[in-house]
């Protein structure tokens, strides 16, 4: 004995999903039902033709109460009216059956009416239909309690065959999303969703959206919207996929790939990986149109979800996990194959855009980013995904992404580049390795060029910073400090990577510990309790460096470097407390030497009192600073833009560097690199 299982409608509704973004789907489902109903009347009853058939979608809104003109009121209900075969006994029985198989061969899942109740509180159905030589009328109401029969009887033989499905009272969570739709936007969305009914032999019935005085006919949109079509196919694991290439006059369709099942659009996405394709129109014959494509397949029909809002197809293989079935098809593979077809199809239409995109990238590189020049020479046209109206920011991002991808690819190839592959000839091997090393050289040149340009940029920034501003004032000490080295950081801080200490001395890059504008007592290398804050403190652990080899056999020895910044054109230096930067540096060194020196790992350093110190004072050589240098018996440099000195008692080497000398030296050290890139410099 077989026992039928009961169905719990409320439970089914709870387990049925409908995203807010899919607020048009209940209307879509009702319209598709109407299209199929009209098909049935034409083929089974034969009493109308496609030209006589129609579907009208009436949108009823809450009466206008606001004084604001033009503002759309919330939607109260939507009525879908058609002259299809109607709710005869077969269709009515199918409606009463959960997960009905009645139209399964036509892609129907038997749950469309459940989606109605996810967005609307109820549905009212009135249907006049012909059955067994009689004209019958059936009325009923459908809500979460089930079907409530209101009326079912025979009517006059000359009555018009008509069915109305009214979706009543939009649920609160959908009101805003559905309410903002206009007749035109609904018509566009409905046309896209039901596209295949228009493209098939015989086409679709006349469909209109009627929202008050606004009326949109899908036939009119179709002629303008999808006037040109061409098709192609591709195959994955024996499954065929059809691609319809469409040209339209509406910008909203530009670069859109729509994936369809059972003659409806299920998902769509922007095409972003086809070089030269953008939201602009393309030349198609004598017209300028927008490109879009639609993909269909029996595989899609078999793997679409019950509510037709997505596919039951995995996006891509899981990492570190082999597939149980070798014939698994991934959506990423479908997308990749589609893009190949789109590139192949659009190639003759994109040449102008590709040339203009490359020209724009070349112009950007020449004027703003010369460090990308080596990269550009190795990029194919399809890698330059830039449109003629792209911004400099988008060009920079595209080039940066291309650089990262090439770096990752080279790293992967580099693991076995020297290994001859199975079946590879000597000529193929040499060609492969030659290309690898050529690409590696280009990337190395790009990275180095980027580094050089960054140096040029920071020199120019510092030049501007030391000049007097429009307000007659000079930059503050901390502004200069942050250009060369971010404040209040240590070696392990992320911002440390942003330092530009090379501006002062290239050797400052080679250090073991660095602290910027931090209290000495807070530094991890010292046990000192000093509250002084040197601008920049750098400690080196020196091994086998003949400049600092001591007679003692105690190892290792250390050196200390301090950088002190002063405000441009400050002119109040003296021997008074707080006015003497040279004494400040001496006090810093004394405080650090008094502390029990520790390595960064917390181990004691031997011989800290023998540590040699180097102090850099960055300032302008105003008269008061020159007098202070003379007081300490420092020697002017050959260009008279700085001073050097040595304090015997504390074993401290001093360099007083003017901003002019600092900038001149930085440019001179980098001039050869600037010239190589064609960058202007003094």
DACOR-V494482 format. One record per pair of residues at least 24 apart in sequence whose ideal C-beta (glycine too) atoms are under 6 Angstrom apart, sorted by the first residue. I is the first residue (numbers start at 0). GAP is how many residues later the second one is. Records with the same first field share a line. If there is no record, write none. Layout:
I: GAP, GAP
This chain:
6: 91
8: 137
9: 134
12: 104, 131
15: 98
17: 97, 100
19: 157
21: 287
22: 151, 154, 155
23: 165
24: 90
25: 89, 90, 93, 141
26: 51
27: 165
28: 83, 86
29: 50, 135
30: 24, 49
33: 46, 48, 50
34: 162
36: 47, 48
37: 46, 167
39: 45
40: 43, 44
49: 152
52: 30, 152
53: 151, 152
54: 27, 150, 152
55: 25, 152, 154
56: 152
57: 152
58: 152
73: 101, 105
74: 95, 103, 104
76: 89, 90, 91
77: 89
78: 85, 87
79: 85
80: 83
81: 81
82: 78, 79
85: 41, 43, 77
86: 40, 51
87: 41, 43
106: 155
108: 197
110: 195
115: 51
116: 27
118: 52, 55
119: 47, 48
120: 47, 48
121: 46
122: 44
123: 42
124: 40
125: 38
126: 36
127: 31, 33, 34
134: 24
182: 26, 28, 31, 33
183: 32
186: 29, 31, 34
190: 27, 30
191: 73
192: 71, 72
195: 67
196: 66
197: 24
223: 25
224: 25
231: 109
233: 103, 107
235: 93, 97
236: 90, 92
238: 60
240: 54, 56
241: 54
242: 50, 52, 98
243: 50
244: 48, 100
245: 46
246: 37, 42
247: 42
248: 40
250: 39
252: 37, 39
253: 25, 36
255: 36
256: 36
257: 36
258: 36
259: 34, 36
260: 39, 40, 43
261: 39
265: 38, 42
272: 66
273: 68, 69
274: 79, 106, 107, 109, 110
275: 74, 77, 78, 81
277: 109
281: 67
353: 27
355: 32
356: 27, 29
357: 26
360: 25, 34
363: 28, 31
369: 307
370: 75, 78, 79, 82
371: 27
373: 68, 71, 72
374: 28, 71
377: 61, 64
405: 37
409: 30
448: 228
451: 221, 225
454: 215
455: 218, 223
457: 42
458: 207
462: 200
465: 102, 193
473: 94, 95
475: 91
476: 88, 90
479: 85
480: 54, 84
484: 31, 51
486: 29, 30
487: 29, 30
488: 27
489: 25
502: 163
503: 59, 112
507: 30
510: 27, 29
511: 27, 28, 29
512: 26, 87
513: 24
519: 71
523: 76
524: 73, 75
525: 66, 69
526: 68, 69
527: 63, 67
529: 61
531: 56, 59
533: 28, 54
534: 28, 29, 30
535: 27
536: 25
553: 52, 53
557: 47, 53
558: 53
559: 51, 53
560: 53
561: 26, 53
562: 53
563: 53
564: 53
565: 53
567: 52
568: 51
570: 51, 53
572: 51, 52, 55
580: 36
581: 50
584: 30
585: 64
588: 24, 61, 63
611: 39
612: 39
613: 39
614: 37, 39
615: 39
616: 39
617: 39
619: 38, 39
620: 37
628: 27
